[in-house]
Amino acid sequence: MYHLYWTKMLARAPRPDRASLLEWMCLGHAIELLKIRGNGGVQILLKQWHEAASNGESVSAFVIWLGPFSPNIILCDAEYAKHVLKHPKIYQKGFVYDAIRYVVPKGITNAEGSSWTRLRKLVTPCFHNRVVESFSDLIYKSAKKRIDGWGANNTINCHANLSQLTLSIILEVTIGKKVMEHGQAREIYQEFGQMMSYTAKCLVSPWRFILGSKLFMLLPFKEHKDYDQQIKRLERVVQDAVQERLQKGSKSSDENSLMEILVNEYEKASSDEYSEFTYKDLSDQLGTFLAAGHDTTASLLSFALYHILKPENREVYDRLVKEADRALSKMDDDTCFLDTEEEQHFSYEDVGQLEYTQAVLKETLRVDTPGPIIAREVVESIQMSNGPSIPRGTSLWIAMSLLHMDPSQWEDPERFNPNRFLSKKPRVGQYLPFSMGNRNCVGQRFAMIEASIILAYLVHTYSLEMVPGQTLVRETAIVNRPSNGIYIKLKPKSNDLRRLSMTPKDRGSTHSPHRNLPRMSSSDSFAEEVVL
């Protein structure tokens, strides 16, 4: 009766074809979602559902069901997306995020209302412009150490290697842990990967949609027990670092780590009897930074390499290499700096020279967004402008792939064309790789700096080729990523090419011509969304 009632309430909204009445009433589209999660990614299914629901006509929203009690409206219109994300009091994070709450219960990603406001104020100093910019050299040196170690004339799974690199960087940035050896990074990377994959599996389990999240997670499955152990082991990494820092009792040498900033705030709050800043808040924010701060960036870089190494995108690759060589050549030859006492650093101003690199990353985010949806739940019934009446409790999915590939808004949307981000900005609400509005990510600039430096250094150091004959299969494990990896060949590169367009005077300078680099705008949002 519940299902029939809400079906009638949402009768105006189109929907994809369904199977038998029993399957529709019990599971809805959950089985399809479970099957496609690891075999093509959720964005593939969203596109199929959109085509089935539209039936050749323009559709800005359609309905799917997950289990008997969960109607979901898929939004694929920029105005709808903008409306939802600008009204966080009406549209809040619902059951889609329950599995993520299980990992970091008090993380800022899952908070709402006054709790979110308090946590946002708490973590904002961690991503102050000065703090973020100071990480540029750390990122460069970490990338150099690991990427140089990959070695020329090797074939690598770039996604696995990039994930270990970004994990090493986020560990150092977050808790001050120095770059790990390969074996340590691989072990923690595997733990993260298994945990995120199982979280995604729980998110789309038909049993969860029928029983509810809390009851489902209490079922005595062996996988649940293993999952609990993985979470505890990763929590221990953070908590051990926090305890070590608290026992020092004074500012540590890792003064620019995010943990140092949060611990200082925690120590101030501990003397205030009215403060709500708890030890759990501290550890969960750091855990959120670790969980969200490496997998998305690794996926972005992997998909970027996949696209630029396609034969039809050779011009993009060549232009990217030329820009990277020009920006990084000053770091190649230490003999250029023997007559100076100043240690050579890669600064934020140097990142400003990577304009085309950032355009490549933005175009990758359009074509292969790490998060295929942003989900919200309606907390009060509302009438959408020129759309259906949405009952309280309905879930809304903003479909990134449908917004980013809309032919009415993007010229030749199937083509990988970074130039589109050099000429003009997309319409507000049409380009949402990581959300917008009040809940955009405080770490957006760090993510762009990190991805830009790593991609530039990689194409600067090696000549890259895609291993022929491989097929890219996307999977959704919280974020979209290549399920079977992406394999590339690393070939040696001529030193002459690595100094392209650089005069001896340029190479010897320790200063960048971009001292007045404008700050990245909030429209280049890398949001705190950790989405399905």
PyMOL commands that set and color helices and strands:
alter all, ss='L'
color gray80, all
select helices_A, chain A and resi 2-9+21-26+30-37+42-54+78-85+95-103+113-127+129-134+136-150+158-175+182-203+206-211+213-218+222-248+258-270+279-292+295-308+311-331+334-337+348-351+355-367+400-404+420-423+437-439+444-461+497-499+504-508
alter helices_A, ss='H'
color red, helices_A
select strands_A, chain A and resi 61-65+71-75+91-92+154-157+373-378+382-383+389-390+395-399+463-466+474-476+480-482+487-491
alter strands_A, ss='S'
color yellow, strands_A
deselect
rebuild
show_as cartoon
